[in-house]
Amino acid sequence: MASGYGYTGGPSRCFAFWQEYAKCYASADSPQQCRAQSEDYIECLHHKQEIARARAVKAQFVKRAEHEAKEGRKAGDIIADGAIASVGLIKKATEGGGEGGSSEGKAQ
């Protein structure tokens, strides 16, 4: 850790984790006692676990899309139903449900 300052001049994003690790390391009898703080600091710096989770979500989305494509759906329908961000939590609204009320407003 060079200076502890981020790009905007304030503390860096991982400075709090570094302080926890340094405090633990200074008071510990062996470095092994600070393994949890060390892992938190390293994760903040490199985002390894976060990237692994994102890859797992993407792999599940691709697997689901391939499965649905095998069932006969078109690739465009699969993409239109949801992207990786939705992961099937929000379903696309049906097209036939809301057309009745909107046509009355256009007739006037």
Secondary structure, 3 states (H helix, E strand, C coil): CCCCECCCCCECCCHHHHHHHHHHHHHCCCHHHHHHHHHHHHHHHHCHHHHHHHHHHHHHHHHHHHHHHHCCCCHHHHHHHCCCCCCCCCCCCCCCCCHHHHHHHHHC
